[in-house]
Amino acid sequence: MCMVNVYLSNIYNILNNYVDIITSPPIAFLLLALFFLGVIYQLFSERINIIGVLSVISIFVFFTGHFLTGSGNYTALILILLSAFLILVEFFVIGMILGIFGVILFAASILVVSIDPGLYAVFLAVILILAVVEWVIFVKHKKRRIPFLSKLILDDATDKESGYTSFDDRSHLVGEEAVTHTVLRPSGTIRHGDERIDAVAEGAYIASGVKVKIIYVEGTRVVVRPLEE
């Protein structure tokens, strides 16, 4: 019986030392910083890495240490589970709203289990600034994207600078000669080589079979002028 008491006493002392270390402000801040900054690093990584694993371990250690003090309660647990659910759903319902609410609830759970909510609020504010800086570095300077989201969102650029247009680009035809295939009153069809192109006369009317010059192209609008008056 005496040996059992000694054994239990040793376990109790170990747990007390563990709690004292984990709940000390410097260690608590380091654990939270490692978690939030590590999660962002993992988001921009192609696969799970050591930083991602350490971030999960750090938040587990943080919460176990604080729950063992007795400061944790069912409210904190509900907030953690609800925030995890919202963040998970955010990966499938893109829009940021659910993810933001999830992060807010998670931050609230940290304040609920904290011994000094005011101090921990300062910790979270500092970590938020660091997280924004890290995000900017990844996005603006390293030009990194979140791999998971890149698979859900169309990755190919569809702007003009990337060579994409929603219509056939005919700007190269400016200055070329063609023949009116139909009467232009003022719109109709011209023939450029073997290609028939919808066109608009610069004036009100151009008869069919007249040689014309393509003088202006804007989108699908091709404007022509007769070579012979």
HELIX and SHEET records of a PDB file:
HELIX    1   1 CYS A    2  ILE A   22  1                                  21    
HELIX    2   2 PRO A   25  LEU A   43  1                                  19    
HELIX    3   3 ILE A   50  PHE A   67  1                                  18    
HELIX    4   4 TYR A   74  GLU A   90  1                                  17    
HELIX    5   5 ILE A   97  VAL A  113  1                                  17    
HELIX    6   6 PRO A  117  VAL A  136  1                                  20    
HELIX    7   7 ILE A  137  HIS A  141  3                                   5    
HELIX    8   8 PRO A  147  LEU A  152  1                                   6    
HELIX    9   9 LYS A  160  SER A  162  5                                   3    
HELIX   10  10 SER A  171  LEU A  173  5                                   3    
SHEET    1   A 6 GLU A 177  THR A 180  0                                        
SHEET    2   A 6 SER A 187  HIS A 192 -1                                        
SHEET    3   A 6 GLU A 195  ALA A 201 -1                                        
SHEET    4   A 6 ARG A 221  PRO A 226  1                                        
SHEET    5   A 6 LYS A 211  GLU A 218 -1                                        
SHEET    6   A 6 GLU A 177  THR A 180 -1                                        
END                                                                             
